[in-house]
Amino acid sequence: MQETIENSTNAREVTAAQKRKEKLTKQLKETKDYDEKIAHLALARIAIDLDDGVKVNYEKVQTGTDGKKLKVLAKI
């Protein structure tokens, strides 16, 4: 049975686990921030016109109903 990291006496294991925890915490925060942005845009039901082209629609999708620009998509 694997012991918990709190009970470990192996410094290398503890350090590796702490780094992994920090990385996962950072990824979780990034995911939550992205989810908030994308949910706001998804609920806005933004209408796009395919005749406008990609660049115009890209900007529409990244602009909230309040006019605020949200950098959700990669720059083109």
mmCIF file of the N, C-alpha and C atoms, coordinates in Angstrom:
data_MODEL
# 
_entry.id   MODEL 
# 
loop_
_atom_site.group_PDB 
_atom_site.id 
_atom_site.type_symbol 
_atom_site.label_atom_id 
_atom_site.label_alt_id 
_atom_site.label_comp_id 
_atom_site.label_asym_id 
_atom_site.label_entity_id 
_atom_site.label_seq_id 
_atom_site.pdbx_PDB_ins_code 
_atom_site.Cartn_x 
_atom_site.Cartn_y 
_atom_site.Cartn_z 
_atom_site.occupancy 
_atom_site.B_iso_or_equiv 
_atom_site.pdbx_formal_charge 
_atom_site.auth_seq_id 
_atom_site.auth_comp_id 
_atom_site.auth_asym_id 
_atom_site.auth_atom_id 
_atom_site.pdbx_PDB_model_num 
ATOM 1   N N  . MET A 1 1  ? 0.845   -1.182 0.000   1.00 0.00 ? 1  MET A N  1 
ATOM 2   C CA . MET A 1 1  ? 0.000   0.000  0.000   1.00 0.00 ? 1  MET A CA 1 
ATOM 3   C C  . MET A 1 1  ? 0.888   1.242  0.000   1.00 0.00 ? 1  MET A C  1 
ATOM 4   N N  . GLN A 1 2  ? 0.522   2.212  -0.798  1.00 0.00 ? 2  GLN A N  1 
ATOM 5   C CA . GLN A 1 2  ? 1.322   3.419  -0.915  1.00 0.00 ? 2  GLN A CA 1 
ATOM 6   C C  . GLN A 1 2  ? 1.005   4.364  0.243   1.00 0.00 ? 2  GLN A C  1 
ATOM 7   N N  . GLU A 1 3  ? 2.050   4.911  0.855   1.00 0.00 ? 3  GLU A N  1 
ATOM 8   C CA . GLU A 1 3  ? 1.795   5.828  1.969   1.00 0.00 ? 3  GLU A CA 1 
ATOM 9   C C  . GLU A 1 3  ? 1.546   7.241  1.454   1.00 0.00 ? 3  GLU A C  1 
ATOM 10  N N  . THR A 1 4  ? 0.872   8.043  2.265   1.00 0.00 ? 4  THR A N  1 
ATOM 11  C CA . THR A 1 4  ? 0.583   9.416  1.862   1.00 0.00 ? 4  THR A CA 1 
ATOM 12  C C  . THR A 1 4  ? 1.848   10.241 1.926   1.00 0.00 ? 4  THR A C  1 
ATOM 13  N N  . ILE A 1 5  ? 1.866   11.319 1.179   1.00 0.00 ? 5  ILE A N  1 
ATOM 14  C CA . ILE A 1 5  ? 3.057   12.155 1.104   1.00 0.00 ? 5  ILE A CA 1 
ATOM 15  C C  . ILE A 1 5  ? 3.348   12.851 2.435   1.00 0.00 ? 5  ILE A C  1 
ATOM 16  N N  . GLU A 1 6  ? 2.321   13.117 3.218   1.00 0.00 ? 6  GLU A N  1 
ATOM 17  C CA . GLU A 1 6  ? 2.530   13.750 4.522   1.00 0.00 ? 6  GLU A CA 1 
ATOM 18  C C  . GLU A 1 6  ? 3.350   12.859 5.448   1.00 0.00 ? 6  GLU A C  1 
ATOM 19  N N  . ASN A 1 7  ? 3.234   11.554 5.268   1.00 0.00 ? 7  ASN A N  1 
ATOM 20  C CA . ASN A 1 7  ? 3.936   10.598 6.120   1.00 0.00 ? 7  ASN A CA 1 
ATOM 21  C C  . ASN A 1 7  ? 5.277   10.158 5.542   1.00 0.00 ? 7  ASN A C  1 
ATOM 22  N N  . SER A 1 8  ? 5.606   10.664 4.365   1.00 0.00 ? 8  SER A N  1 
ATOM 23  C CA . SER A 1 8  ? 6.837   10.233 3.707   1.00 0.00 ? 8  SER A CA 1 
ATOM 24  C C  . SER A 1 8  ? 8.060   10.862 4.359   1.00 0.00 ? 8  SER A C  1 
ATOM 25  N N  . THR A 1 9  ? 9.103   10.085 4.448   1.00 0.00 ? 9  THR A N  1 
ATOM 26  C CA . THR A 1 9  ? 10.379  10.588 4.964   1.00 0.00 ? 9  THR A CA 1 
ATOM 27  C C  . THR A 1 9  ? 11.365  10.803 3.828   1.00 0.00 ? 9  THR A C  1 
ATOM 28  N N  . ASN A 1 10 ? 10.977  10.471 2.615   1.00 0.00 ? 10 ASN A N  1 
ATOM 29  C CA . ASN A 1 10 ? 11.823  10.634 1.448   1.00 0.00 ? 10 ASN A CA 1 
ATOM 30  C C  . ASN A 1 10 ? 11.683  12.064 0.925   1.00 0.00 ? 10 ASN A C  1 
ATOM 31  N N  . ALA A 1 11 ? 12.729  12.864 1.083   1.00 0.00 ? 11 ALA A N  1 
ATOM 32  C CA . ALA A 1 11 ? 12.695  14.279 0.687   1.00 0.00 ? 11 ALA A CA 1 
ATOM 33  C C  . ALA A 1 11 ? 12.433  14.437 -0.807  1.00 0.00 ? 11 ALA A C  1 
ATOM 34  N N  . ARG A 1 12 ? 12.980  13.547 -1.598  1.00 0.00 ? 12 ARG A N  1 
ATOM 35  C CA . ARG A 1 12 ? 12.789  13.628 -3.053  1.00 0.00 ? 12 ARG A CA 1 
ATOM 36  C C  . ARG A 1 12 ? 11.315  13.433 -3.421  1.00 0.00 ? 12 ARG A C  1 
ATOM 37  N N  . GLU A 1 13 ? 10.665  12.485 -2.776  1.00 0.00 ? 13 GLU A N  1 
ATOM 38  C CA . GLU A 1 13 ? 9.238   12.246 -3.019  1.00 0.00 ? 13 GLU A CA 1 
ATOM 39  C C  . GLU A 1 13 ? 8.397   13.449 -2.609  1.00 0.00 ? 13 GLU A C  1 
ATOM 40  N N  . VAL A 1 14 ? 8.718   14.018 -1.463  1.00 0.00 ? 14 VAL A N  1 
ATOM 41  C CA . VAL A 1 14 ? 7.974   15.174 -0.954  1.00 0.00 ? 14 VAL A CA 1 
ATOM 42  C C  . VAL A 1 14 ? 8.124   16.349 -1.911  1.00 0.00 ? 14 VAL A C  1 
ATOM 43  N N  . THR A 1 15 ? 9.339   16.627 -2.346  1.00 0.00 ? 15 THR A N  1 
ATOM 44  C CA . THR A 1 15 ? 9.590   17.741 -3.266  1.00 0.00 ? 15 THR A CA 1 
ATOM 45  C C  . THR A 1 15 ? 8.871   17.528 -4.588  1.00 0.00 ? 15 THR A C  1 
ATOM 46  N N  . ALA A 1 16 ? 8.954   16.328 -5.119  1.00 0.00 ? 16 ALA A N  1 
ATOM 47  C CA . ALA A 1 16 ? 8.283   16.022 -6.384  1.00 0.00 ? 16 ALA A CA 1 
ATOM 48  C C  . ALA A 1 16 ? 6.766   16.171 -6.253  1.00 0.00 ? 16 ALA A C  1 
ATOM 49  N N  . ALA A 1 17 ? 6.226   15.718 -5.136  1.00 0.00 ? 17 ALA A N  1 
ATOM 50  C CA . ALA A 1 17 ? 4.781   15.819 -4.917  1.00 0.00 ? 17 ALA A CA 1 
ATOM 51  C C  . ALA A 1 17 ? 4.346   17.272 -4.760  1.00 0.00 ? 17 ALA A C  1 
ATOM 52  N N  . GLN A 1 18 ? 5.162   18.083 -4.089  1.00 0.00 ? 18 GLN A N  1 
ATOM 53  C CA . GLN A 1 18 ? 4.827   19.498 -3.918  1.00 0.00 ? 18 GLN A CA 1 
ATOM 54  C C  . GLN A 1 18 ? 4.847   20.229 -5.263  1.00 0.00 ? 18 GLN A C  1 
ATOM 55  N N  . LYS A 1 19 ? 5.845   19.922 -6.094  1.00 0.00 ? 19 LYS A N  1 
ATOM 56  C CA . LYS A 1 19 ? 5.916   20.534 -7.427  1.00 0.00 ? 19 LYS A CA 1 
ATOM 57  C C  . LYS A 1 19 ? 4.719   20.129 -8.267  1.00 0.00 ? 19 LYS A C  1 
ATOM 58  N N  . ARG A 1 20 ? 4.365   18.873 -8.196  1.00 0.00 ? 20 ARG A N  1 
ATOM 59  C CA . ARG A 1 20 ? 3.205   18.374 -8.949  1.00 0.00 ? 20 ARG A CA 1 
ATOM 60  C C  . ARG A 1 20 ? 1.923   19.049 -8.469  1.00 0.00 ? 20 ARG A C  1 
ATOM 61  N N  . LYS A 1 21 ? 1.795   19.211 -7.164  1.00 0.00 ? 21 LYS A N  1 
ATOM 62  C CA . LYS A 1 21 ? 0.608   19.861 -6.598  1.00 0.00 ? 21 LYS A CA 1 
ATOM 63  C C  . LYS A 1 21 ? 0.531   21.313 -7.057  1.00 0.00 ? 21 LYS A C  1 
ATOM 64  N N  . GLU A 1 22 ? 1.657   22.025 -7.040  1.00 0.00 ? 22 GLU A N  1 
ATOM 65  C CA . GLU A 1 22 ? 1.683   23.417 -7.494  1.00 0.00 ? 22 GLU A CA 1 
ATOM 66  C C  . GLU A 1 22 ? 1.298   23.524 -8.966  1.00 0.00 ? 22 GLU A C  1 
ATOM 67  N N  . LYS A 1 23 ? 1.823   22.610 -9.780  1.00 0.00 ? 23 LYS A N  1 
ATOM 68  C CA . LYS A 1 23 ? 1.514   22.611 -11.210 1.00 0.00 ? 23 LYS A CA 1 
ATOM 69  C C  . LYS A 1 23 ? 0.021   22.369 -11.432 1.00 0.00 ? 23 LYS A C  1 
ATOM 70  N N  . LEU A 1 24 ? -0.541  21.393 -10.737 1.00 0.00 ? 24 LEU A N  1 
ATOM 71  C CA . LEU A 1 24 ? -1.962  21.085 -10.881 1.00 0.00 ? 24 LEU A CA 1 
ATOM 72  C C  . LEU A 1 24 ? -2.845  22.222 -10.384 1.00 0.00 ? 24 LEU A C  1 
ATOM 73  N N  . THR A 1 25 ? -2.430  22.873 -9.305  1.00 0.00 ? 25 THR A N  1 
ATOM 74  C CA . THR A 1 25 ? -3.187  24.012 -8.783  1.00 0.00 ? 25 THR A CA 1 
ATOM 75  C C  . THR A 1 25 ? -3.204  25.148 -9.799  1.00 0.00 ? 25 THR A C  1 
ATOM 76  N N  . LYS A 1 26 ? -2.067  25.406 -10.408 1.00 0.00 ? 26 LYS A N  1 
ATOM 77  C CA . LYS A 1 26 ? -1.970  26.455 -11.422 1.00 0.00 ? 26 LYS A CA 1 
ATOM 78  C C  . LYS A 1 26 ? -2.837  26.116 -12.638 1.00 0.00 ? 26 LYS A C  1 
ATOM 79  N N  . GLN A 1 27 ? -2.801  24.861 -13.080 1.00 0.00 ? 27 GLN A N  1 
ATOM 80  C CA . GLN A 1 27 ? -3.616  24.434 -14.213 1.00 0.00 ? 27 GLN A CA 1 
ATOM 81  C C  . GLN A 1 27 ? -5.105  24.527 -13.897 1.00 0.00 ? 27 GLN A C  1 
ATOM 82  N N  . LEU A 1 28 ? -5.479  24.186 -12.677 1.00 0.00 ? 28 LEU A N  1 
ATOM 83  C CA . LEU A 1 28 ? -6.877  24.274 -12.274 1.00 0.00 ? 28 LEU A CA 1 
ATOM 84  C C  . LEU A 1 28 ? -7.368  25.717 -12.297 1.00 0.00 ? 28 LEU A C  1 
ATOM 85  N N  . LYS A 1 29 ? -6.548  26.644 -11.783 1.00 0.00 ? 29 LYS A N  1 
ATOM 86  C CA . LYS A 1 29 ? -6.910  28.059 -11.800 1.00 0.00 ? 29 LYS A CA 1 
ATOM 87  C C  . LYS A 1 29 ? -7.061  28.556 -13.235 1.00 0.00 ? 29 LYS A C  1 
ATOM 88  N N  . GLU A 1 30 ? -6.126  28.176 -14.102 1.00 0.00 ? 30 GLU A N  1 
ATOM 89  C CA . GLU A 1 30 ? -6.177  28.576 -15.500 1.00 0.00 ? 30 GLU A CA 1 
ATOM 90  C C  . GLU A 1 30 ? -7.438  28.034 -16.176 1.00 0.00 ? 30 GLU A C  1 
ATOM 91  N N  . THR A 1 31 ? -7.785  26.795 -15.861 1.00 0.00 ? 31 THR A N  1 
ATOM 92  C CA . THR A 1 31 ? -8.983  26.179 -16.428 1.00 0.00 ? 31 THR A CA 1 
ATOM 93  C C  . THR A 1 31 ? -10.251 26.880 -15.953 1.00 0.00 ? 31 THR A C  1 
ATOM 94  N N  . LYS A 1 32 ? -10.300 27.221 -14.669 1.00 0.00 ? 32 LYS A N  1 
ATOM 95  C CA . LYS A 1 32 ? -11.476 27.928 -14.137 1.00 0.00 ? 32 LYS A CA 1 
ATOM 96  C C  . LYS A 1 32 ? -11.616 29.308 -14.757 1.00 0.00 ? 32 LYS A C  1 
ATOM 97  N N  . ASP A 1 33 ? -10.507 30.032 -14.905 1.00 0.00 ? 33 ASP A N  1 
ATOM 98  C CA . ASP A 1 33 ? -10.545 31.355 -15.532 1.00 0.00 ? 33 ASP A CA 1 
ATOM 99  C C  . ASP A 1 33 ? -11.039 31.261 -16.974 1.00 0.00 ? 33 ASP A C  1 
ATOM 100 N N  . TYR A 1 34 ? -10.531 30.284 -17.708 1.00 0.00 ? 34 TYR A N  1 
ATOM 101 C CA . TYR A 1 34 ? -10.947 30.086 -19.097 1.00 0.00 ? 34 TYR A CA 1 
ATOM 102 C C  . TYR A 1 34 ? -12.429 29.718 -19.157 1.00 0.00 ? 34 TYR A C  1 
ATOM 103 N N  . ASP A 1 35 ? -12.867 28.857 -18.252 1.00 0.00 ? 35 ASP A N  1 
ATOM 104 C CA . ASP A 1 35 ? -14.266 28.439 -18.235 1.00 0.00 ? 35 ASP A CA 1 
ATOM 105 C C  . ASP A 1 35 ? -15.193 29.634 -18.011 1.00 0.00 ? 35 ASP A C  1 
ATOM 106 N N  . GLU A 1 36 ? -14.804 30.540 -17.126 1.00 0.00 ? 36 GLU A N  1 
ATOM 107 C CA . GLU A 1 36 ? -15.621 31.733 -16.880 1.00 0.00 ? 36 GLU A CA 1 
ATOM 108 C C  . GLU A 1 36 ? -15.746 32.575 -18.135 1.00 0.00 ? 36 GLU A C  1 
ATOM 109 N N  . LYS A 1 37 ? -14.632 32.771 -18.834 1.00 0.00 ? 37 LYS A N  1 
ATOM 110 C CA . LYS A 1 37 ? -14.658 33.573 -20.062 1.00 0.00 ? 37 LYS A CA 1 
ATOM 111 C C  . LYS A 1 37 ? -15.502 32.905 -21.142 1.00 0.00 ? 37 LYS A C  1 
ATOM 112 N N  . ILE A 1 38 ? -15.265 31.641 -21.376 1.00 0.00 ? 38 ILE A N  1 
ATOM 113 C CA . ILE A 1 38 ? -15.948 30.950 -22.458 1.00 0.00 ? 38 ILE A CA 1 
ATOM 114 C C  . ILE A 1 38 ? -17.434 30.766 -22.149 1.00 0.00 ? 38 ILE A C  1 
ATOM 115 N N  . ALA A 1 39 ? -17.788 30.562 -20.886 1.00 0.00 ? 39 ALA A N  1 
ATOM 116 C CA . ALA A 1 39 ? -19.194 30.418 -20.511 1.00 0.00 ? 39 ALA A CA 1 
ATOM 117 C C  . ALA A 1 39 ? -19.941 31.725 -20.763 1.00 0.00 ? 39 ALA A C  1 
ATOM 118 N N  . HIS A 1 40 ? -19.316 32.838 -20.416 1.00 0.00 ? 40 HIS A N  1 
ATOM 119 C CA . HIS A 1 40 ? -19.930 34.147 -20.642 1.00 0.00 ? 40 HIS A CA 1 
ATOM 120 C C  . HIS A 1 40 ? -20.208 34.347 -22.131 1.00 0.00 ? 40 HIS A C  1 
ATOM 121 N N  . LEU A 1 41 ? -19.246 33.981 -22.962 1.00 0.00 ? 41 LEU A N  1 
ATOM 122 C CA . LEU A 1 41 ? -19.423 34.139 -24.400 1.00 0.00 ? 41 LEU A CA 1 
ATOM 123 C C  . LEU A 1 41 ? -20.428 33.143 -24.964 1.00 0.00 ? 41 LEU A C  1 
ATOM 124 N N  . ALA A 1 42 ? -20.418 31.933 -24.458 1.00 0.00 ? 42 ALA A N  1 
ATOM 125 C CA . ALA A 1 42 ? -21.352 30.915 -24.952 1.00 0.00 ? 42 ALA A CA 1 
ATOM 126 C C  . ALA A 1 42 ? -22.793 31.293 -24.637 1.00 0.00 ? 42 ALA A C  1 
ATOM 127 N N  . LEU A 1 43 ? -23.009 31.850 -23.468 1.00 0.00 ? 43 LEU A N  1 
ATOM 128 C CA . LEU A 1 43 ? -24.359 32.241 -23.073 1.00 0.00 ? 43 LEU A CA 1 
ATOM 129 C C  . LEU A 1 43 ? -24.837 33.488 -23.804 1.00 0.00 ? 43 LEU A C  1 
ATOM 130 N N  . ALA A 1 44 ? -23.916 34.254 -24.377 1.00 0.00 ? 44 ALA A N  1 
ATOM 131 C CA . ALA A 1 44 ? -24.275 35.485 -25.080 1.00 0.00 ? 44 ALA A CA 1 
ATOM 132 C C  . ALA A 1 44 ? -24.955 35.193 -26.414 1.00 0.00 ? 44 ALA A C  1 
ATOM 133 N N  . ARG A 1 45 ? -24.794 33.973 -26.919 1.00 0.00 ? 45 ARG A N  1 
ATOM 134 C CA . ARG A 1 45 ? -25.420 33.568 -28.186 1.00 0.00 ? 45 ARG A CA 1 
ATOM 135 C C  . ARG A 1 45 ? -25.091 34.569 -29.297 1.00 0.00 ? 45 ARG A C  1 
ATOM 136 N N  . ILE A 1 46 ? -23.835 34.790 -29.543 1.00 0.00 ? 46 ILE A N  1 
ATOM 137 C CA . ILE A 1 46 ? -23.355 35.761 -30.516 1.00 0.00 ? 46 ILE A CA 1 
ATOM 138 C C  . ILE A 1 46 ? -23.637 35.263 -31.934 1.00 0.00 ? 46 ILE A C  1 
ATOM 139 N N  . ALA A 1 47 ? -24.272 36.119 -32.713 1.00 0.00 ? 47 ALA A N  1 
ATOM 140 C CA . ALA A 1 47 ? -24.576 35.765 -34.100 1.00 0.00 ? 47 ALA A CA 1 
ATOM 141 C C  . ALA A 1 47 ? -23.370 36.095 -34.970 1.00 0.00 ? 47 ALA A C  1 
ATOM 142 N N  . ILE A 1 48 ? -23.002 35.155 -35.811 1.00 0.00 ? 48 ILE A N  1 
ATOM 143 C CA . ILE A 1 48 ? -21.911 35.412 -36.741 1.00 0.00 ? 48 ILE A CA 1 
ATOM 144 C C  . ILE A 1 48 ? -22.441 35.285 -38.166 1.00 0.00 ? 48 ILE A C  1 
ATOM 145 N N  . ASP A 1 49 ? -21.775 35.956 -39.076 1.00 0.00 ? 49 ASP A N  1 
ATOM 146 C CA . ASP A 1 49 ? -22.140 35.904 -40.485 1.00 0.00 ? 49 ASP A CA 1 
ATOM 147 C C  . ASP A 1 49 ? -20.940 35.361 -41.240 1.00 0.00 ? 49 ASP A C  1 
ATOM 148 N N  . LEU A 1 50 ? -21.098 34.235 -41.871 1.00 0.00 ? 50 LEU A N  1 
ATOM 149 C CA . LEU A 1 50 ? -19.986 33.603 -42.565 1.00 0.00 ? 50 LEU A CA 1 
ATOM 150 C C  . LEU A 1 50 ? -19.456 34.466 -43.702 1.00 0.00 ? 50 LEU A C  1 
ATOM 151 N N  . ASP A 1 51 ? -20.286 35.360 -44.232 1.00 0.00 ? 51 ASP A N  1 
ATOM 152 C CA . ASP A 1 51 ? -19.832 36.258 -45.296 1.00 0.00 ? 51 ASP A CA 1 
ATOM 153 C C  . ASP A 1 51 ? -18.877 37.335 -44.789 1.00 0.00 ? 51 ASP A C  1 
ATOM 154 N N  . ASP A 1 52 ? -18.863 37.572 -43.467 1.00 0.00 ? 52 ASP A N  1 
ATOM 155 C CA . ASP A 1 52 ? -17.976 38.586 -42.890 1.00 0.00 ? 52 ASP A CA 1 
ATOM 156 C C  . ASP A 1 52 ? -16.519 38.143 -42.871 1.00 0.00 ? 52 ASP A C  1 
ATOM 157 N N  . GLY A 1 53 ? -16.273 36.877 -42.907 1.00 0.00 ? 53 GLY A N  1 
ATOM 158 C CA . GLY A 1 53 ? -14.914 36.362 -42.874 1.00 0.00 ? 53 GLY A CA 1 
ATOM 159 C C  . GLY A 1 53 ? -14.482 35.982 -41.464 1.00 0.00 ? 53 GLY A C  1 
ATOM 160 N N  . VAL A 1 54 ? -13.371 35.295 -41.403 1.00 0.00 ? 54 VAL A N  1 
ATOM 161 C CA . VAL A 1 54 ? -12.883 34.750 -40.141 1.00 0.00 ? 54 VAL A CA 1 
ATOM 162 C C  . VAL A 1 54 ? -12.478 35.846 -39.164 1.00 0.00 ? 54 VAL A C  1 
ATOM 163 N N  . LYS A 1 55 ? -11.719 36.830 -39.621 1.00 0.00 ? 55 LYS A N  1 
ATOM 164 C CA . LYS A 1 55 ? -11.212 37.856 -38.705 1.00 0.00 ? 55 LYS A CA 1 
ATOM 165 C C  . LYS A 1 55 ? -12.329 38.628 -38.025 1.00 0.00 ? 55 LYS A C  1 
ATOM 166 N N  . VAL A 1 56 ? -13.349 39.005 -38.773 1.00 0.00 ? 56 VAL A N  1 
ATOM 167 C CA . VAL A 1 56 ? -14.471 39.764 -38.209 1.00 0.00 ? 56 VAL A CA 1 
ATOM 168 C C  . VAL A 1 56 ? -15.225 38.909 -37.193 1.00 0.00 ? 56 VAL A C  1 
ATOM 169 N N  . ASN A 1 57 ? -15.508 37.673 -37.550 1.00 0.00 ? 57 ASN A N  1 
ATOM 170 C CA . ASN A 1 57 ? -16.237 36.787 -36.640 1.00 0.00 ? 57 ASN A CA 1 
ATOM 171 C C  . ASN A 1 57 ? -15.404 36.422 -35.421 1.00 0.00 ? 57 ASN A C  1 
ATOM 172 N N  . TYR A 1 58 ? -14.108 36.320 -35.586 1.00 0.00 ? 58 TYR A N  1 
ATOM 173 C CA . TYR A 1 58 ? -13.202 36.049 -34.480 1.00 0.00 ? 58 TYR A CA 1 
ATOM 174 C C  . TYR A 1 58 ? -13.328 37.149 -33.428 1.00 0.00 ? 58 TYR A C  1 
ATOM 175 N N  . GLU A 1 59 ? -13.362 38.389 -33.884 1.00 0.00 ? 59 GLU A N  1 
ATOM 176 C CA . GLU A 1 59 ? -13.512 39.529 -32.967 1.00 0.00 ? 59 GLU A CA 1 
ATOM 177 C C  . GLU A 1 59 ? -14.887 39.524 -32.305 1.00 0.00 ? 59 GLU A C  1 
ATOM 178 N N  . LYS A 1 60 ? -15.927 39.219 -33.055 1.00 0.00 ? 60 LYS A N  1 
ATOM 179 C CA . LYS A 1 60 ? -17.277 39.168 -32.488 1.00 0.00 ? 60 LYS A CA 1 
ATOM 180 C C  . LYS A 1 60 ? -17.350 38.153 -31.348 1.00 0.00 ? 60 LYS A C  1 
ATOM 181 N N  . VAL A 1 61 ? -16.755 36.997 -31.568 1.00 0.00 ? 61 VAL A N  1 
ATOM 182 C CA . VAL A 1 61 ? -16.825 35.915 -30.590 1.00 0.00 ? 61 VAL A CA 1 
ATOM 183 C C  . VAL A 1 61 ? -16.059 36.267 -29.321 1.00 0.00 ? 61 VAL A C  1 
ATOM 184 N N  . GLN A 1 62 ? -15.051 37.115 -29.433 1.00 0.00 ? 62 GLN A N  1 
ATOM 185 C CA . GLN A 1 62 ? -14.235 37.467 -28.265 1.00 0.00 ? 62 GLN A CA 1 
ATOM 186 C C  . GLN A 1 62 ? -14.670 38.765 -27.604 1.00 0.00 ? 62 GLN A C  1 
ATOM 187 N N  . THR A 1 63 ? -15.790 39.313 -28.022 1.00 0.00 ? 63 THR A N  1 
ATOM 188 C CA . THR A 1 63 ? -16.288 40.556 -27.429 1.00 0.00 ? 63 THR A CA 1 
ATOM 189 C C  . THR A 1 63 ? -17.554 40.248 -26.644 1.00 0.00 ? 63 THR A C  1 
ATOM 190 N N  . GLY A 1 64 ? -17.527 40.590 -25.373 1.00 0.00 ? 64 GLY A N  1 
ATOM 191 C CA . GLY A 1 64 ? -18.677 40.352 -24.519 1.00 0.00 ? 64 GLY A CA 1 
ATOM 192 C C  . GLY A 1 64 ? -19.807 41.307 -24.822 1.00 0.00 ? 64 GLY A C  1 
ATOM 193 N N  . THR A 1 65 ? -20.957 41.073 -24.222 1.00 0.00 ? 65 THR A N  1 
ATOM 194 C CA . THR A 1 65 ? -22.121 41.935 -24.443 1.00 0.00 ? 65 THR A CA 1 
ATOM 195 C C  . THR A 1 65 ? -21.888 43.339 -23.901 1.00 0.00 ? 65 THR A C  1 
ATOM 196 N N  . ASP A 1 66 ? -20.937 43.467 -22.968 1.00 0.00 ? 66 ASP A N  1 
ATOM 197 C CA . ASP A 1 66 ? -20.606 44.776 -22.418 1.00 0.00 ? 66 ASP A CA 1 
ATOM 198 C C  . ASP A 1 66 ? -19.538 45.494 -23.250 1.00 0.00 ? 66 ASP A C  1 
ATOM 199 N N  . GLY A 1 67 ? -19.110 44.885 -24.358 1.00 0.00 ? 67 GLY A N  1 
ATOM 200 C CA . GLY A 1 67 ? -18.101 45.484 -25.222 1.00 0.00 ? 67 GLY A CA 1 
ATOM 201 C C  . GLY A 1 67 ? -16.671 45.186 -24.809 1.00 0.00 ? 67 GLY A C  1 
ATOM 202 N N  . LYS A 1 68 ? -16.520 44.476 -23.716 1.00 0.00 ? 68 LYS A N  1 
ATOM 203 C CA . LYS A 1 68 ? -15.185 44.147 -23.200 1.00 0.00 ? 68 LYS A CA 1 
ATOM 204 C C  . LYS A 1 68 ? -14.578 43.021 -24.021 1.00 0.00 ? 68 LYS A C  1 
ATOM 205 N N  . LYS A 1 69 ? -13.310 43.183 -24.410 1.00 0.00 ? 69 LYS A N  1 
ATOM 206 C CA . LYS A 1 69 ? -12.601 42.159 -25.173 1.00 0.00 ? 69 LYS A CA 1 
ATOM 207 C C  . LYS A 1 69 ? -12.078 41.080 -24.236 1.00 0.00 ? 69 LYS A C  1 
ATOM 208 N N  . LEU A 1 70 ? -12.391 39.853 -24.552 1.00 0.00 ? 70 LEU A N  1 
ATOM 209 C CA . LEU A 1 70 ? -11.911 38.711 -23.781 1.00 0.00 ? 70 LEU A CA 1 
ATOM 210 C C  . LEU A 1 70 ? -10.993 37.896 -24.683 1.00 0.00 ? 70 LEU A C  1 
ATOM 211 N N  . LYS A 1 71 ? -9.761  37.760 -24.285 1.00 0.00 ? 71 LYS A N  1 
ATOM 212 C CA . LYS A 1 71 ? -8.789  37.000 -25.082 1.00 0.00 ? 71 LYS A CA 1 
ATOM 213 C C  . LYS A 1 71 ? -8.966  35.520 -24.784 1.00 0.00 ? 71 LYS A C  1 
ATOM 214 N N  . VAL A 1 72 ? -9.861  34.898 -25.537 1.00 0.00 ? 72 VAL A N  1 
ATOM 215 C CA . VAL A 1 72 ? -10.172 33.493 -25.342 1.00 0.00 ? 72 VAL A CA 1 
ATOM 216 C C  . VAL A 1 72 ? -9.490  32.643 -26.400 1.00 0.00 ? 72 VAL A C  1 
ATOM 217 N N  . LEU A 1 73 ? -9.493  33.128 -27.614 1.00 0.00 ? 73 LEU A N  1 
ATOM 218 C CA . LEU A 1 73 ? -8.926  32.385 -28.737 1.00 0.00 ? 73 LEU A CA 1 
ATOM 219 C C  . LEU A 1 73 ? -7.517  32.869 -29.045 1.00 0.00 ? 73 LEU A C  1 
ATOM 220 N N  . ALA A 1 74 ? -6.745  32.025 -29.696 1.00 0.00 ? 74 ALA A N  1 
ATOM 221 C CA . ALA A 1 74 ? -5.382  32.399 -30.083 1.00 0.00 ? 74 ALA A CA 1 
ATOM 222 C C  . ALA A 1 74 ? -5.425  33.496 -31.148 1.00 0.00 ? 74 ALA A C  1 
ATOM 223 N N  . LYS A 1 75 ? -4.415  34.318 -31.164 1.00 0.00 ? 75 LYS A N  1 
ATOM 224 C CA . LYS A 1 75 ? -4.348  35.406 -32.132 1.00 0.00 ? 75 LYS A CA 1 
ATOM 225 C C  . LYS A 1 75 ? -4.141  34.852 -33.530 1.00 0.00 ? 75 LYS A C  1 
ATOM 226 N N  . ILE A 1 76 ? -4.865  35.451 -34.492 1.00 0.00 ? 76 ILE A N  1 
ATOM 227 C CA . ILE A 1 76 ? -4.694  35.007 -35.886 1.00 0.00 ? 76 ILE A CA 1 
ATOM 228 C C  . ILE A 1 76 ? -4.024  36.087 -36.687 1.00 0.00 ? 76 ILE A C  1 
# 
